[in-house]
Every structure is written in structure tokens, then in C-alpha cells.
Amino acid sequence: MRSKAAIAPIAVALAAAAMIATPALAHHSFAMFDQRKIMTLDGTVTEFQWTNPHAFIEIDVPSEGKQVHWSIELNSPNNLKRQGWTRTALKPGDKVSLRMNPLRDGKHGGLFLDVKLANGKVLDSGLPKNGTPVNVPRL
């Protein structure tokens, strides 16, 4: 039979692994986005954040005489790179037309679908554009 001293490091390692895995499992929910709604934002990029675990497009959109700031979540830079994106794909001042699934709570944010640049080039997310939810269990 193993001594308590020999079992303790194994128990600590298992506990640490469980604590690390729990946030990773919770991280990939799309529940905060209304994937049945698609909104189009025509505005100006204020920042393109090429960061892990997800990139973000910050965009100002004119609305009723003022600028409304939106924060749009994308995939990870690793996945975006495989889709042909670069860290310089968007720059502050770029005029764009962006489609996204809005946040359910009505705040100014969403899940990126695609963006059309002023030169006509389209950068895509690879997600469905027909209102079909992804990463949602079917009941």
C-alpha cells in the first residue's frame, strides 16, 4: 500500500488539472450571442486586437447623429491565420461593412460572421450565415 506522502503529489496534480480544465470547458460557449439574428454594421474600425484567446474588432457605427462603439468577437488568431487573415488585415480608420450575431443582452457586441472592406475584399469567419446556431445542443 502506498504511503500518504506518495499519494499527496498525485492528488495535488489531479486537482490542478481539474482546475485548469474547468475554465477551458466553459470558455467555448456561444450562448451569449443570438445566433438566429444577423446584424450588419457599417462603420469605421477603431482597433483590431490580434490577441488570444480571441481576436476582436472594435468599430464605431454612426447612429442617430452620434457614434456607437461596438466590440465584435472573432476566432483565435491561430484559426484566423489558417483562414488567410493577418494581424494587419484591418487597421484603424478602415471603413467596413460587418455582419455579426448580436449579444442577447442588447449590449453593443457580437459574434463576427464576415466583413467587407472598402476595396470589396471579404474576410470570413467560416460560421453559417443563415441563422443556424453553432455549438448549441439540440433538444
NORPE-V928405 format. One record per pair of residues at least 12 apart in sequence whose C-alpha atoms are under 7 Angstrom apart, sorted by the first residue. I is the first residue (numbers start at 1). GAP is how many residues later the second one is. Records with the same first field share a line. If there is no record, write none. Layout:
I: GAP ; GAP
This chain:
29: 106
30: 105
32: 71 ; 72
33: 68 ; 69 ; 70 ; 71 ; 77 ; 78
34: 67 ; 68 ; 69 ; 70
35: 66 ; 96 ; 97 ; 98
36: 95 ; 96 ; 97
37: 64 ; 65 ; 94
38: 61 ; 62 ; 63
39: 60 ; 61 ; 62 ; 63
40: 57 ; 58 ; 59 ; 60
41: 20 ; 56 ; 57 ; 58
42: 19 ; 54 ; 55 ; 56
43: 16 ; 17 ; 18 ; 19 ; 52 ; 53 ; 54
44: 15 ; 16 ; 17 ; 49 ; 50 ; 51 ; 52
45: 13 ; 14 ; 15 ; 46 ; 47 ; 48 ; 49 ; 50
46: 12 ; 13 ; 14 ; 46 ; 47
47: 44 ; 45
48: 42 ; 43
50: 27 ; 37
51: 26
52: 24 ; 25
53: 23
54: 19 ; 20 ; 21 ; 22 ; 23
55: 18 ; 19 ; 20 ; 21 ; 22
56: 15 ; 16 ; 17 ; 18
57: 14 ; 15 ; 16
58: 12 ; 13 ; 14
59: 12
69: 39
70: 38 ; 39
71: 37 ; 38 ; 39
72: 37 ; 38 ; 39 ; 40
73: 37 ; 38 ; 39
74: 37 ; 38
95: 22 ; 23
96: 19 ; 20 ; 21 ; 22
97: 18 ; 19 ; 20
98: 16 ; 17 ; 18
99: 13 ; 14 ; 15 ; 16
100: 12 ; 13
112: 13
113: 12 ; 14 ; 16
